[in-house]
Amino acid sequence: MLSGLLRTLFGERGSVAVVDELDSAIVQELQRDARQTNRELARHLGIAPSTCLERVRLLRARGVIRGYHAEIDPAALNRETEAFISTQIRPLSRDVIDSFKTALIKLPEVIAVYVVAGDEDFLVHVAVQDLDHLHAFLVDRLSRRKEVVSFRSQIVYQSAHKRVHEQLPDA
């Protein structure tokens, strides 16, 4: 009985949140417009508002829905220039990786930090005012860190983002 309940709450994969067809539809609809009321969401999905409210509550409790965010135009925040910086660090240990990641994400220019496989160890997404500020970030902040061995920057000219992520089928 308990194992059936746990599978219902947490899915067949243990802690990985598995969603059914209705949960997937709810998630897609909330990605499209997270500001809609529960009543509007239920109407779009063709379900009772009470069912919708309980499903959203469970999706939040299971960690499928992690939060609701406003999408802001980077230019409105004086962030006209974006770049990805591939960075190699040494020594390559868990402590160094964790402390480097923590230090970088605190910098105001940094949007995201990814630990990656391959020739480089990190992919750092930054957004700054202009190329001069990007250069200053690279020279004055990144290259001065003792664990940084090398880095390469790639300037973003244009980007496209998929705002609604669909559930993929099992392999």
N, C-alpha and C positions, 0 to 999 in steps of 0.2 A: 504494500500500500504506500509506504513512505517513498520507496524508490520510484513509483509511478508519479507521485506528486513532484518529486525532485526533477524527474524528466520533463514534466509539464512546465515547471518553473525555469529550469536551467537548460533544457534540451538534452539530447542524447550524448553530446560531447562534453558533459561535465560543466565546467565553468564558462564555456563558450556559449553565448546566448544564441539559441536557434529560434528562428521566428517562423510561424506558419503563414499561410496565405493572407489572412486578415491582418496579422501583425505587420507583414510586409507592406500591405496597402496603406495601413496607418502611418508607417514610417515614411513611405514615399510622399504621402499627402502632407505630412508635417514638414518634410524637407522642402516641399514646394511653397508652403505658407504656414509657418509655425505660429503666426499670430491669430489664426482663426479660432473661433470659440469651439468648445466641445460639441455644441449643437450643430454648428456648421460642418465640422469634421464628420460627425455621425451622418448628417444628411448626404454629404459627398460620397460616403462609403455605403450608404443604404442600410445602416444598422441603428439600433436603439441608442440614444445618448448614454444610458446607464452602462450598456455593454462597451461603448466607446471609452467612457471615462475609466472603467475598470481595466480595459486593455492598455490604455496609455499609462495608467498607474503601475501596472505590472511591467510594462516595457521600461519605465524609469527605474523601478525597483531592481530589475535584472541587469541594469546597466546598458541596455540597448540604446535608450535615449539618454545621452550624457548631459544634455543641456540645450539651451536655446540661445541663439546669438544673432546680433545685428551684423549685417554685411555693410562695411564702410568703404567708401571710395578712398584708396590710398592717397590720391592727390589732395583730398580734403585734409589730410593729416601731414601734408608737405612731404610725401614719400613718392616722388615722381620716378625714381630710378630703382629698379629691382635687379638683384643678381643672385646667382647660386654660386657658392664657393665650395669647391672640393678641397678638403683639408686632410692632411696626413699628420698624425701625432706619434710621439714616442716618449717614454716606453708605452707599449700597448698593454695596459693592464686594466682591470675592471675599475679600480680606484681612479686612474687617470682619465679613463673614458667618462665616468660618472661626474667627476669634478669639472672636466672641460665642458661637458654638455650643460651642467648646471650654471657654470659661469657665463657661457655664451647666451643662454636663453634669457638671462637677466639684462643683457645689453639692449638698449632701446631700438637699435637698428635691426635687431634679429627678429624675424618672424617665426622661423621654425628651425629646429636642429634635428637632423636624421643621422643615426649611426648606420653605416652602410658596409656592404662587402665589396671587395675589389681592391684596386690599387690605393684608393683613398679610404679614410676611416669615417669621415663625416661629410655630409652635404648640408651646408648652412644657407638658408634663404634669408636675405636681407633686403630691406627697403630703406632708401636714403633720399636726400633732397636732390642730388645730382652726382655726376661723375667725380667731381672734386671731393665730395663727402664720402663716396665709395672708396676712393683712393686713400683718404685719411683713415677710414675704418680699417682697411687692409694693412696700412703701414703702421698706424699708431695703436691699434688695438689688437688685431689678430697676430701680426708677425712678432709682436713683443712678448707673446706668451711662450714660456720656455719649452712647453711640450709640442709646439708646432714645428714640424720639420719642413713642410712645404704646403703650398696652396695654389689653386688655380681658380680664377673667377670667370663666370660666364654671365654676361649682361642679358637681361630679358628685354626683348624688343616688343613682343606681344604675348598675350596669354589667353587661354580659354579654359573655363572651369565647368565641370559638370556639377550642377548643384543638387541634383537628385540622383542618389546612388541606389541602384536596383539590387535586389538579392540575386546572387549567382547560384546556379544549380550545384548540387554536390558533385564531386569528381567521380 
